[in-house]
Structures are given as C-alpha cells and as structure tokens.
Amino acid sequence: MPRSEAESRTGSSSPPDHIPVVVENRIIQEHGARQGDLPEIGSQGVVSEILSGKRSLNTRQVKALGLRFGLSPVVFI
C-alpha cells in the first residue's frame, strides 16, 4: 500500500503537528479577530508566534481561547 506524503516525510501516519495552528488561524479569521485583538493570549508578538507554529499554546491560553470563541478548549490542543 503506498504511503501518504505525510507518512513519507515523518515515517508515521499520525496527523501533522500543524493541525492546531490551522484550526486556530481559521477560527480567528472567521471571527474577524486580528493578532492585536487577543490580549488574553499575549502580546501581538506572542500571538504571531503561536499562529505561525513557532510557539505552542499553554493551558491558560487554551482556556482563554475557548471562552473567547465559545468553543471547547480541546479544539485548540
């Protein structure tokens, strides 16, 4: 059975690590929010690093995003 491109790169069939970043970006865009509109997450620089995948969300930030957007915090993990 042929391996997917992700499996070929990573050697596994697990989902790519960037899925939460894609979800976060999509939710923020759908709500018309910008990086500077999320002070509960951190500075604009911190938000930028999170959205670019350079930094992960911590527990406090995950809870804050869940409250902000009315979603389960699990969505952001």
mmCIF file of the N, C-alpha and C atoms, coordinates in Angstrom:
data_MODEL
# 
_entry.id   MODEL 
# 
loop_
_atom_site.group_PDB 
_atom_site.id 
_atom_site.type_symbol 
_atom_site.label_atom_id 
_atom_site.label_alt_id 
_atom_site.label_comp_id 
_atom_site.label_asym_id 
_atom_site.label_entity_id 
_atom_site.label_seq_id 
_atom_site.pdbx_PDB_ins_code 
_atom_site.Cartn_x 
_atom_site.Cartn_y 
_atom_site.Cartn_z 
_atom_site.occupancy 
_atom_site.B_iso_or_equiv 
_atom_site.pdbx_formal_charge 
_atom_site.auth_seq_id 
_atom_site.auth_comp_id 
_atom_site.auth_asym_id 
_atom_site.auth_atom_id 
_atom_site.pdbx_PDB_model_num 
ATOM 1   N N  . MET A 1 1  ? 0.850   -1.173 0.000  1.00 0.00 ? 1  MET A N  1 
ATOM 2   C CA . MET A 1 1  ? 0.000   0.000  0.000  1.00 0.00 ? 1  MET A CA 1 
ATOM 3   C C  . MET A 1 1  ? 0.895   1.234  0.000  1.00 0.00 ? 1  MET A C  1 
ATOM 4   N N  . PRO A 1 2  ? 0.671   2.219  -0.887 1.00 0.00 ? 2  PRO A N  1 
ATOM 5   C CA . PRO A 1 2  ? 1.530   3.400  -0.934 1.00 0.00 ? 2  PRO A CA 1 
ATOM 6   C C  . PRO A 1 2  ? 1.331   4.274  0.294  1.00 0.00 ? 2  PRO A C  1 
ATOM 7   N N  . ARG A 1 3  ? 2.422   4.898  0.707  1.00 0.00 ? 3  ARG A N  1 
ATOM 8   C CA . ARG A 1 3  ? 2.379   5.789  1.869  1.00 0.00 ? 3  ARG A CA 1 
ATOM 9   C C  . ARG A 1 3  ? 2.007   7.193  1.429  1.00 0.00 ? 3  ARG A C  1 
ATOM 10  N N  . SER A 1 4  ? 1.301   7.908  2.308  1.00 0.00 ? 4  SER A N  1 
ATOM 11  C CA . SER A 1 4  ? 0.953   9.288  2.012  1.00 0.00 ? 4  SER A CA 1 
ATOM 12  C C  . SER A 1 4  ? 2.200   10.152 2.087  1.00 0.00 ? 4  SER A C  1 
ATOM 13  N N  . GLU A 1 5  ? 2.104   11.361 1.574  1.00 0.00 ? 5  GLU A N  1 
ATOM 14  C CA . GLU A 1 5  ? 3.229   12.290 1.628  1.00 0.00 ? 5  GLU A CA 1 
ATOM 15  C C  . GLU A 1 5  ? 3.649   12.552 3.069  1.00 0.00 ? 5  GLU A C  1 
ATOM 16  N N  . ALA A 1 6  ? 2.670   12.703 3.983  1.00 0.00 ? 6  ALA A N  1 
ATOM 17  C CA . ALA A 1 6  ? 2.985   12.951 5.393  1.00 0.00 ? 6  ALA A CA 1 
ATOM 18  C C  . ALA A 1 6  ? 3.710   11.758 5.996  1.00 0.00 ? 6  ALA A C  1 
ATOM 19  N N  . GLU A 1 7  ? 3.272   10.544 5.648  1.00 0.00 ? 7  GLU A N  1 
ATOM 20  C CA . GLU A 1 7  ? 3.936   9.343  6.157  1.00 0.00 ? 7  GLU A CA 1 
ATOM 21  C C  . GLU A 1 7  ? 5.356   9.249  5.626  1.00 0.00 ? 7  GLU A C  1 
ATOM 22  N N  . SER A 1 8  ? 5.551   9.606  4.381  1.00 0.00 ? 8  SER A N  1 
ATOM 23  C CA . SER A 1 8  ? 6.880   9.554  3.792  1.00 0.00 ? 8  SER A CA 1 
ATOM 24  C C  . SER A 1 8  ? 7.827   10.517 4.488  1.00 0.00 ? 8  SER A C  1 
ATOM 25  N N  . ARG A 1 9  ? 7.340   11.682 4.831  1.00 0.00 ? 9  ARG A N  1 
ATOM 26  C CA . ARG A 1 9  ? 8.189   12.683 5.484  1.00 0.00 ? 9  ARG A CA 1 
ATOM 27  C C  . ARG A 1 9  ? 8.466   12.336 6.929  1.00 0.00 ? 9  ARG A C  1 
ATOM 28  N N  . THR A 1 10 ? 7.448   11.858 7.643  1.00 0.00 ? 10 THR A N  1 
ATOM 29  C CA . THR A 1 10 ? 7.585   11.657 9.083  1.00 0.00 ? 10 THR A CA 1 
ATOM 30  C C  . THR A 1 10 ? 7.819   10.213 9.475  1.00 0.00 ? 10 THR A C  1 
ATOM 31  N N  . GLY A 1 11 ? 7.506   9.291  8.575  1.00 0.00 ? 11 GLY A N  1 
ATOM 32  C CA . GLY A 1 11 ? 7.651   7.880  8.894  1.00 0.00 ? 11 GLY A CA 1 
ATOM 33  C C  . GLY A 1 11 ? 6.474   7.324  9.687  1.00 0.00 ? 11 GLY A C  1 
ATOM 34  N N  . SER A 1 12 ? 5.428   8.106  9.873  1.00 0.00 ? 12 SER A N  1 
ATOM 35  C CA . SER A 1 12 ? 4.253   7.630  10.605 1.00 0.00 ? 12 SER A CA 1 
ATOM 36  C C  . SER A 1 12 ? 2.989   8.128  9.931  1.00 0.00 ? 12 SER A C  1 
ATOM 37  N N  . SER A 1 13 ? 1.876   7.570  10.351 1.00 0.00 ? 13 SER A N  1 
ATOM 38  C CA . SER A 1 13 ? 0.599   8.000  9.787  1.00 0.00 ? 13 SER A CA 1 
ATOM 39  C C  . SER A 1 13 ? -0.144  8.930  10.732 1.00 0.00 ? 13 SER A C  1 
ATOM 40  N N  . SER A 1 14 ? 0.533   9.443  11.754 1.00 0.00 ? 14 SER A N  1 
ATOM 41  C CA . SER A 1 14 ? -0.114  10.357 12.684 1.00 0.00 ? 14 SER A CA 1 
ATOM 42  C C  . SER A 1 14 ? -0.347  11.701 12.010 1.00 0.00 ? 14 SER A C  1 
ATOM 43  N N  . PRO A 1 15 ? -1.353  12.447 12.475 1.00 0.00 ? 15 PRO A N  1 
ATOM 44  C CA . PRO A 1 15 ? -1.652  13.734 11.860 1.00 0.00 ? 15 PRO A CA 1 
ATOM 45  C C  . PRO A 1 15 ? -0.472  14.695 12.019 1.00 0.00 ? 15 PRO A C  1 
ATOM 46  N N  . PRO A 1 16 ? -0.301  15.609 11.084 1.00 0.00 ? 16 PRO A N  1 
ATOM 47  C CA . PRO A 1 16 ? 0.798   16.561 11.183 1.00 0.00 ? 16 PRO A CA 1 
ATOM 48  C C  . PRO A 1 16 ? 0.638   17.485 12.384 1.00 0.00 ? 16 PRO A C  1 
ATOM 49  N N  . ASP A 1 17 ? 1.746   17.974 12.909 1.00 0.00 ? 17 ASP A N  1 
ATOM 50  C CA . ASP A 1 17 ? 1.742   18.839 14.079 1.00 0.00 ? 17 ASP A CA 1 
ATOM 51  C C  . ASP A 1 17 ? 1.083   20.186 13.832 1.00 0.00 ? 17 ASP A C  1 
ATOM 52  N N  . HIS A 1 18 ? 0.956   20.603 12.596 1.00 0.00 ? 18 HIS A N  1 
ATOM 53  C CA . HIS A 1 18 ? 0.440   21.939 12.315 1.00 0.00 ? 18 HIS A CA 1 
ATOM 54  C C  . HIS A 1 18 ? -1.077  22.034 12.328 1.00 0.00 ? 18 HIS A C  1 
ATOM 55  N N  . ILE A 1 19 ? -1.793  20.943 12.540 1.00 0.00 ? 19 ILE A N  1 
ATOM 56  C CA . ILE A 1 19 ? -3.260  20.977 12.536 1.00 0.00 ? 19 ILE A CA 1 
ATOM 57  C C  . ILE A 1 19 ? -3.802  22.001 13.532 1.00 0.00 ? 19 ILE A C  1 
ATOM 58  N N  . PRO A 1 20 ? -3.358  22.030 14.807 1.00 0.00 ? 20 PRO A N  1 
ATOM 59  C CA . PRO A 1 20 ? -3.893  23.045 15.726 1.00 0.00 ? 20 PRO A CA 1 
ATOM 60  C C  . PRO A 1 20 ? -3.660  24.472 15.221 1.00 0.00 ? 20 PRO A C  1 
ATOM 61  N N  . VAL A 1 21 ? -2.533  24.727 14.590 1.00 0.00 ? 21 VAL A N  1 
ATOM 62  C CA . VAL A 1 21 ? -2.251  26.063 14.074 1.00 0.00 ? 21 VAL A CA 1 
ATOM 63  C C  . VAL A 1 21 ? -3.244  26.424 12.981 1.00 0.00 ? 21 VAL A C  1 
ATOM 64  N N  . VAL A 1 22 ? -3.550  25.488 12.111 1.00 0.00 ? 22 VAL A N  1 
ATOM 65  C CA . VAL A 1 22 ? -4.524  25.723 11.048 1.00 0.00 ? 22 VAL A CA 1 
ATOM 66  C C  . VAL A 1 22 ? -5.889  26.019 11.647 1.00 0.00 ? 22 VAL A C  1 
ATOM 67  N N  . VAL A 1 23 ? -6.288  25.242 12.646 1.00 0.00 ? 23 VAL A N  1 
ATOM 68  C CA . VAL A 1 23 ? -7.579  25.438 13.312 1.00 0.00 ? 23 VAL A CA 1 
ATOM 69  C C  . VAL A 1 23 ? -7.619  26.813 13.978 1.00 0.00 ? 23 VAL A C  1 
ATOM 70  N N  . GLU A 1 24 ? -6.571  27.154 14.708 1.00 0.00 ? 24 GLU A N  1 
ATOM 71  C CA . GLU A 1 24 ? -6.525  28.448 15.391 1.00 0.00 ? 24 GLU A CA 1 
ATOM 72  C C  . GLU A 1 24 ? -6.640  29.592 14.394 1.00 0.00 ? 24 GLU A C  1 
ATOM 73  N N  . ASN A 1 25 ? -5.870  29.533 13.329 1.00 0.00 ? 25 ASN A N  1 
ATOM 74  C CA . ASN A 1 25 ? -5.928  30.583 12.315 1.00 0.00 ? 25 ASN A CA 1 
ATOM 75  C C  . ASN A 1 25 ? -7.324  30.702 11.721 1.00 0.00 ? 25 ASN A C  1 
ATOM 76  N N  . ARG A 1 26 ? -7.935  29.578 11.411 1.00 0.00 ? 26 ARG A N  1 
ATOM 77  C CA . ARG A 1 26 ? -9.261  29.569 10.788 1.00 0.00 ? 26 ARG A CA 1 
ATOM 78  C C  . ARG A 1 26 ? -10.317 30.174 11.719 1.00 0.00 ? 26 ARG A C  1 
ATOM 79  N N  . ILE A 1 27 ? -10.297 29.789 12.983 1.00 0.00 ? 27 ILE A N  1 
ATOM 80  C CA . ILE A 1 27 ? -11.278 30.301 13.940 1.00 0.00 ? 27 ILE A CA 1 
ATOM 81  C C  . ILE A 1 27 ? -11.105 31.806 14.125 1.00 0.00 ? 27 ILE A C  1 
ATOM 82  N N  . ILE A 1 28 ? -9.878  32.244 14.246 1.00 0.00 ? 28 ILE A N  1 
ATOM 83  C CA . ILE A 1 28 ? -9.619  33.669 14.429 1.00 0.00 ? 28 ILE A CA 1 
ATOM 84  C C  . ILE A 1 28 ? -10.080 34.457 13.208 1.00 0.00 ? 28 ILE A C  1 
ATOM 85  N N  . GLN A 1 29 ? -9.803  33.950 12.009 1.00 0.00 ? 29 GLN A N  1 
ATOM 86  C CA . GLN A 1 29 ? -10.246 34.617 10.779 1.00 0.00 ? 29 GLN A CA 1 
ATOM 87  C C  . GLN A 1 29 ? -11.762 34.676 10.695 1.00 0.00 ? 29 GLN A C  1 
ATOM 88  N N  . GLU A 1 30 ? -12.416 33.564 11.019 1.00 0.00 ? 30 GLU A N  1 
ATOM 89  C CA . GLU A 1 30 ? -13.877 33.515 10.931 1.00 0.00 ? 30 GLU A CA 1 
ATOM 90  C C  . GLU A 1 30 ? -14.547 34.509 11.871 1.00 0.00 ? 30 GLU A C  1 
ATOM 91  N N  . HIS A 1 31 ? -13.895 34.837 12.975 1.00 0.00 ? 31 HIS A N  1 
ATOM 92  C CA . HIS A 1 31 ? -14.451 35.786 13.931 1.00 0.00 ? 31 HIS A CA 1 
ATOM 93  C C  . HIS A 1 31 ? -13.978 37.210 13.669 1.00 0.00 ? 31 HIS A C  1 
ATOM 94  N N  . GLY A 1 32 ? -13.212 37.402 12.620 1.00 0.00 ? 32 GLY A N  1 
ATOM 95  C CA . GLY A 1 32 ? -12.754 38.740 12.254 1.00 0.00 ? 32 GLY A CA 1 
ATOM 96  C C  . GLY A 1 32 ? -11.764 39.336 13.240 1.00 0.00 ? 32 GLY A C  1 
ATOM 97  N N  . ALA A 1 33 ? -11.128 38.487 14.021 1.00 0.00 ? 33 ALA A N  1 
ATOM 98  C CA . ALA A 1 33 ? -10.147 38.969 15.005 1.00 0.00 ? 33 ALA A CA 1 
ATOM 99  C C  . ALA A 1 33 ? -8.775  39.091 14.341 1.00 0.00 ? 33 ALA A C  1 
ATOM 100 N N  . ARG A 1 34 ? -7.980  39.995 14.884 1.00 0.00 ? 34 ARG A N  1 
ATOM 101 C CA . ARG A 1 34 ? -6.597  40.147 14.442 1.00 0.00 ? 34 ARG A CA 1 
ATOM 102 C C  . ARG A 1 34 ? -5.690  39.834 15.617 1.00 0.00 ? 34 ARG A C  1 
ATOM 103 N N  . GLN A 1 35 ? -4.410  39.707 15.331 1.00 0.00 ? 35 GLN A N  1 
ATOM 104 C CA . GLN A 1 35 ? -3.458  39.354 16.377 1.00 0.00 ? 35 GLN A CA 1 
ATOM 105 C C  . GLN A 1 35 ? -3.531  40.298 17.567 1.00 0.00 ? 35 GLN A C  1 
ATOM 106 N N  . GLY A 1 36 ? -3.688  41.566 17.315 1.00 0.00 ? 36 GLY A N  1 
ATOM 107 C CA . GLY A 1 36 ? -3.756  42.558 18.381 1.00 0.00 ? 36 GLY A CA 1 
ATOM 108 C C  . GLY A 1 36 ? -5.057  42.526 19.164 1.00 0.00 ? 36 GLY A C  1 
ATOM 109 N N  . ASP A 1 37 ? -6.042  41.769 18.665 1.00 0.00 ? 37 ASP A N  1 
ATOM 110 C CA . ASP A 1 37 ? -7.353  41.676 19.319 1.00 0.00 ? 37 ASP A CA 1 
ATOM 111 C C  . ASP A 1 37 ? -7.411  40.559 20.353 1.00 0.00 ? 37 ASP A C  1 
ATOM 112 N N  . LEU A 1 38 ? -6.285  39.913 20.630 1.00 0.00 ? 38 LEU A N  1 
ATOM 113 C CA . LEU A 1 38 ? -6.280  38.760 21.522 1.00 0.00 ? 38 LEU A CA 1 
ATOM 114 C C  . LEU A 1 38 ? -5.363  38.969 22.728 1.00 0.00 ? 38 LEU A C  1 
ATOM 115 N N  . PRO A 1 39 ? -5.602  40.016 23.522 1.00 0.00 ? 39 PRO A N  1 
ATOM 116 C CA . PRO A 1 39 ? -4.713  40.282 24.654 1.00 0.00 ? 39 PRO A CA 1 
ATOM 117 C C  . PRO A 1 39 ? -4.729  39.183 25.709 1.00 0.00 ? 39 PRO A C  1 
ATOM 118 N N  . GLU A 1 40 ? -5.815  38.398 25.736 1.00 0.00 ? 40 GLU A N  1 
ATOM 119 C CA . GLU A 1 40 ? -5.880  37.302 26.702 1.00 0.00 ? 40 GLU A CA 1 
ATOM 120 C C  . GLU A 1 40 ? -4.877  36.194 26.370 1.00 0.00 ? 40 GLU A C  1 
ATOM 121 N N  . ILE A 1 41 ? -4.370  36.195 25.153 1.00 0.00 ? 41 ILE A N  1 
ATOM 122 C CA . ILE A 1 41 ? -3.378  35.205 24.732 1.00 0.00 ? 41 ILE A CA 1 
ATOM 123 C C  . ILE A 1 41 ? -1.965  35.715 24.996 1.00 0.00 ? 41 ILE A C  1 
ATOM 124 N N  . GLY A 1 42 ? -1.762  36.989 24.766 1.00 0.00 ? 42 GLY A N  1 
ATOM 125 C CA . GLY A 1 42 ? -0.447  37.590 24.970 1.00 0.00 ? 42 GLY A CA 1 
ATOM 126 C C  . GLY A 1 42 ? -0.276  38.779 24.040 1.00 0.00 ? 42 GLY A C  1 
ATOM 127 N N  . SER A 1 43 ? 0.943   39.240 23.949 1.00 0.00 ? 43 SER A N  1 
ATOM 128 C CA . SER A 1 43 ? 1.226   40.380 23.079 1.00 0.00 ? 43 SER A CA 1 
ATOM 129 C C  . SER A 1 43 ? 1.014   39.984 21.618 1.00 0.00 ? 43 SER A C  1 
ATOM 130 N N  . GLN A 1 44 ? 0.997   40.965 20.744 1.00 0.00 ? 44 GLN A N  1 
ATOM 131 C CA . GLN A 1 44 ? 0.838   40.678 19.322 1.00 0.00 ? 44 GLN A CA 1 
ATOM 132 C C  . GLN A 1 44 ? 1.972   39.773 18.836 1.00 0.00 ? 44 GLN A C  1 
ATOM 133 N N  . GLY A 1 45 ? 3.159   39.959 19.375 1.00 0.00 ? 45 GLY A N  1 
ATOM 134 C CA . GLY A 1 45 ? 4.299   39.115 19.005 1.00 0.00 ? 45 GLY A CA 1 
ATOM 135 C C  . GLY A 1 45 ? 4.101   37.667 19.415 1.00 0.00 ? 45 GLY A C  1 
ATOM 136 N N  . VAL A 1 46 ? 3.579   37.460 20.619 1.00 0.00 ? 46 VAL A N  1 
ATOM 137 C CA . VAL A 1 46 ? 3.311   36.100 21.106 1.00 0.00 ? 46 VAL A CA 1 
ATOM 138 C C  . VAL A 1 46 ? 2.235   35.446 20.242 1.00 0.00 ? 46 VAL A C  1 
ATOM 139 N N  . VAL A 1 47 ? 1.173   36.175 19.942 1.00 0.00 ? 47 VAL A N  1 
ATOM 140 C CA . VAL A 1 47 ? 0.098   35.637 19.105 1.00 0.00 ? 47 VAL A CA 1 
ATOM 141 C C  . VAL A 1 47 ? 0.649   35.272 17.728 1.00 0.00 ? 47 VAL A C  1 
ATOM 142 N N  . SER A 1 48 ? 1.487   36.122 17.177 1.00 0.00 ? 48 SER A N  1 
ATOM 143 C CA . SER A 1 48 ? 2.096   35.858 15.882 1.00 0.00 ? 48 SER A CA 1 
ATOM 144 C C  . SER A 1 48 ? 2.914   34.569 15.904 1.00 0.00 ? 48 SER A C  1 
ATOM 145 N N  . GLU A 1 49 ? 3.689   34.373 16.958 1.00 0.00 ? 49 GLU A N  1 
ATOM 146 C CA . GLU A 1 49 ? 4.499   33.152 17.077 1.00 0.00 ? 49 GLU A CA 1 
ATOM 147 C C  . GLU A 1 49 ? 3.618   31.912 17.196 1.00 0.00 ? 49 GLU A C  1 
ATOM 148 N N  . ILE A 1 50 ? 2.510   32.021 17.898 1.00 0.00 ? 50 ILE A N  1 
ATOM 149 C CA . ILE A 1 50 ? 1.586   30.895 18.039 1.00 0.00 ? 50 ILE A CA 1 
ATOM 150 C C  . ILE A 1 50 ? 0.961   30.565 16.687 1.00 0.00 ? 50 ILE A C  1 
ATOM 151 N N  . LEU A 1 51 ? 0.493   31.584 15.990 1.00 0.00 ? 51 LEU A N  1 
ATOM 152 C CA . LEU A 1 51 ? -0.182  31.362 14.715 1.00 0.00 ? 51 LEU A CA 1 
ATOM 153 C C  . LEU A 1 51 ? 0.760   30.888 13.618 1.00 0.00 ? 51 LEU A C  1 
ATOM 154 N N  . SER A 1 52 ? 2.035   31.155 13.769 1.00 0.00 ? 52 SER A N  1 
ATOM 155 C CA . SER A 1 52 ? 2.998   30.686 12.770 1.00 0.00 ? 52 SER A CA 1 
ATOM 156 C C  . SER A 1 52 ? 3.571   29.316 13.129 1.00 0.00 ? 52 SER A C  1 
ATOM 157 N N  . GLY A 1 53 ? 3.180   28.795 14.300 1.00 0.00 ? 53 GLY A N  1 
ATOM 158 C CA . GLY A 1 53 ? 3.647   27.481 14.713 1.00 0.00 ? 53 GLY A CA 1 
ATOM 159 C C  . GLY A 1 53 ? 4.985   27.484 15.434 1.00 0.00 ? 53 GLY A C  1 
ATOM 160 N N  . LYS A 1 54 ? 5.519   28.667 15.722 1.00 0.00 ? 54 LYS A N  1 
ATOM 161 C CA . LYS A 1 54 ? 6.804   28.763 16.420 1.00 0.00 ? 54 LYS A CA 1 
ATOM 162 C C  . LYS A 1 54 ? 6.664   28.557 17.923 1.00 0.00 ? 54 LYS A C  1 
ATOM 163 N N  . ARG A 1 55 ? 5.460   28.729 18.424 1.00 0.00 ? 55 ARG A N  1 
ATOM 164 C CA . ARG A 1 55 ? 5.197   28.609 19.856 1.00 0.00 ? 55 ARG A CA 1 
ATOM 165 C C  . ARG A 1 55 ? 3.881   27.879 20.040 1.00 0.00 ? 55 ARG A C  1 
ATOM 166 N N  . SER A 1 56 ? 3.781   27.099 21.088 1.00 0.00 ? 56 SER A N  1 
ATOM 167 C CA . SER A 1 56 ? 2.541   26.380 21.390 1.00 0.00 ? 56 SER A CA 1 
ATOM 168 C C  . SER A 1 56 ? 1.720   27.150 22.410 1.00 0.00 ? 56 SER A C  1 
ATOM 169 N N  . LEU A 1 57 ? 0.427   26.895 22.400 1.00 0.00 ? 57 LEU A N  1 
ATOM 170 C CA . LEU A 1 57 ? -0.446  27.482 23.407 1.00 0.00 ? 57 LEU A CA 1 
ATOM 171 C C  . LEU A 1 57 ? -0.223  26.786 24.741 1.00 0.00 ? 57 LEU A C  1 
ATOM 172 N N  . ASN A 1 58 ? -0.289  27.556 25.823 1.00 0.00 ? 58 ASN A N  1 
ATOM 173 C CA . ASN A 1 58 ? -0.238  26.936 27.148 1.00 0.00 ? 58 ASN A CA 1 
ATOM 174 C C  . ASN A 1 58 ? -1.674  26.730 27.648 1.00 0.00 ? 58 ASN A C  1 
ATOM 175 N N  . THR A 1 59 ? -1.813  26.114 28.794 1.00 0.00 ? 59 THR A N  1 
ATOM 176 C CA . THR A 1 59 ? -3.139  25.782 29.332 1.00 0.00 ? 59 THR A CA 1 
ATOM 177 C C  . THR A 1 59 ? -3.999  27.020 29.524 1.00 0.00 ? 59 THR A C  1 
ATOM 178 N N  . ARG A 1 60 ? -3.428  28.080 30.058 1.00 0.00 ? 60 ARG A N  1 
ATOM 179 C CA . ARG A 1 60 ? -4.185  29.319 30.279 1.00 0.00 ? 60 ARG A CA 1 
ATOM 180 C C  . ARG A 1 60 ? -4.697  29.883 28.958 1.00 0.00 ? 60 ARG A C  1 
ATOM 181 N N  . GLN A 1 61 ? -3.845  29.886 27.935 1.00 0.00 ? 61 GLN A N  1 
ATOM 182 C CA . GLN A 1 61 ? -4.231  30.424 26.636 1.00 0.00 ? 61 GLN A CA 1 
ATOM 183 C C  . GLN A 1 61 ? -5.320  29.579 25.975 1.00 0.00 ? 61 GLN A C  1 
ATOM 184 N N  . VAL A 1 62 ? -5.212  28.263 26.106 1.00 0.00 ? 62 VAL A N  1 
ATOM 185 C CA . VAL A 1 62 ? -6.220  27.360 25.544 1.00 0.00 ? 62 VAL A CA 1 
ATOM 186 C C  . VAL A 1 62 ? -7.580  27.634 26.181 1.00 0.00 ? 62 VAL A C  1 
ATOM 187 N N  . LYS A 1 63 ? -7.611  27.777 27.497 1.00 0.00 ? 63 LYS A N  1 
ATOM 188 C CA . LYS A 1 63 ? -8.867  28.072 28.198 1.00 0.00 ? 63 LYS A CA 1 
ATOM 189 C C  . LYS A 1 63 ? -9.416  29.427 27.768 1.00 0.00 ? 63 LYS A C  1 
ATOM 190 N N  . ALA A 1 64 ? -8.539  30.423 27.647 1.00 0.00 ? 64 ALA A N  1 
ATOM 191 C CA . ALA A 1 64 ? -8.968  31.769 27.250 1.00 0.00 ? 64 ALA A CA 1 
ATOM 192 C C  . ALA A 1 64 ? -9.560  31.770 25.844 1.00 0.00 ? 64 ALA A C  1 
ATOM 193 N N  . LEU A 1 65 ? -8.946  31.047 24.922 1.00 0.00 ? 65 LEU A N  1 
ATOM 194 C CA . LEU A 1 65 ? -9.487  30.974 23.561 1.00 0.00 ? 65 LEU A CA 1 
ATOM 195 C C  . LEU A 1 65 ? -10.843 30.267 23.552 1.00 0.00 ? 65 LEU A C  1 
ATOM 196 N N  . GLY A 1 66 ? -10.972 29.218 24.346 1.00 0.00 ? 66 GLY A N  1 
ATOM 197 C CA . GLY A 1 66 ? -12.254 28.530 24.443 1.00 0.00 ? 66 GLY A CA 1 
ATOM 198 C C  . GLY A 1 66 ? -13.359 29.458 24.913 1.00 0.00 ? 66 GLY A C  1 
ATOM 199 N N  . LEU A 1 67 ? -13.067 30.235 25.944 1.00 0.00 ? 67 LEU A N  1 
ATOM 200 C CA . LEU A 1 67 ? -14.050 31.198 26.449 1.00 0.00 ? 67 LEU A CA 1 
ATOM 201 C C  . LEU A 1 67 ? -14.334 32.287 25.427 1.00 0.00 ? 67 LEU A C  1 
ATOM 202 N N  . ARG A 1 68 ? -13.300 32.803 24.815 1.00 0.00 ? 68 ARG A N  1 
ATOM 203 C CA . ARG A 1 68 ? -13.437 33.908 23.849 1.00 0.00 ? 68 ARG A CA 1 
ATOM 204 C C  . ARG A 1 68 ? -14.329 33.524 22.670 1.00 0.00 ? 68 ARG A C  1 
ATOM 205 N N  . PHE A 1 69 ? -14.119 32.321 22.144 1.00 0.00 ? 69 PHE A N  1 
ATOM 206 C CA . PHE A 1 69 ? -14.840 31.923 20.949 1.00 0.00 ? 69 PHE A CA 1 
ATOM 207 C C  . PHE A 1 69 ? -15.997 30.968 21.207 1.00 0.00 ? 69 PHE A C  1 
ATOM 208 N N  . GLY A 1 70 ? -16.280 30.690 22.485 1.00 0.00 ? 70 GLY A N  1 
ATOM 209 C CA . GLY A 1 70 ? -17.412 29.827 22.832 1.00 0.00 ? 70 GLY A CA 1 
ATOM 210 C C  . GLY A 1 70 ? -17.241 28.397 22.355 1.00 0.00 ? 70 GLY A C  1 
ATOM 211 N N  . LEU A 1 71 ? -16.011 27.913 22.417 1.00 0.00 ? 71 LEU A N  1 
ATOM 212 C CA . LEU A 1 71 ? -15.702 26.550 21.980 1.00 0.00 ? 71 LEU A CA 1 
ATOM 213 C C  . LEU A 1 71 ? -15.053 25.770 23.110 1.00 0.00 ? 71 LEU A C  1 
ATOM 214 N N  . SER A 1 72 ? -15.063 24.463 22.966 1.00 0.00 ? 72 SER A N  1 
ATOM 215 C CA . SER A 1 72 ? -14.347 23.638 23.921 1.00 0.00 ? 72 SER A CA 1 
ATOM 216 C C  . SER A 1 72 ? -12.850 23.913 23.789 1.00 0.00 ? 72 SER A C  1 
ATOM 217 N N  . PRO A 1 73 ? -12.145 24.063 24.889 1.00 0.00 ? 73 PRO A N  1 
ATOM 218 C CA . PRO A 1 73 ? -10.689 24.268 24.813 1.00 0.00 ? 73 PRO A CA 1 
ATOM 219 C C  . PRO A 1 73 ? -9.969  23.150 24.055 1.00 0.00 ? 73 PRO A C  1 
ATOM 220 N N  . VAL A 1 74 ? -10.561 21.975 23.993 1.00 0.00 ? 74 VAL A N  1 
ATOM 221 C CA . VAL A 1 74 ? -9.957  20.839 23.283 1.00 0.00 ? 74 VAL A CA 1 
ATOM 222 C C  . VAL A 1 74 ? -9.685  21.173 21.819 1.00 0.00 ? 74 VAL A C  1 
ATOM 223 N N  . VAL A 1 75 ? -10.497 22.048 21.261 1.00 0.00 ? 75 VAL A N  1 
ATOM 224 C CA . VAL A 1 75 ? -10.325 22.441 19.853 1.00 0.00 ? 75 VAL A CA 1 
ATOM 225 C C  . VAL A 1 75 ? -8.932  23.025 19.619 1.00 0.00 ? 75 VAL A C  1 
ATOM 226 N N  . PHE A 1 76 ? -8.371  23.658 20.624 1.00 0.00 ? 76 PHE A N  1 
ATOM 227 C CA . PHE A 1 76 ? -7.105  24.373 20.461 1.00 0.00 ? 76 PHE A CA 1 
ATOM 228 C C  . PHE A 1 76 ? -5.883  23.559 20.867 1.00 0.00 ? 76 PHE A C  1 
ATOM 229 N N  . ILE A 1 77 ? -6.086  22.302 21.195 1.00 0.00 ? 77 ILE A N  1 
ATOM 230 C CA . ILE A 1 77 ? -4.963  21.462 21.606 1.00 0.00 ? 77 ILE A CA 1 
ATOM 231 C C  . ILE A 1 77 ? -4.438  20.685 20.425 1.00 0.00 ? 77 ILE A C  1 
# 
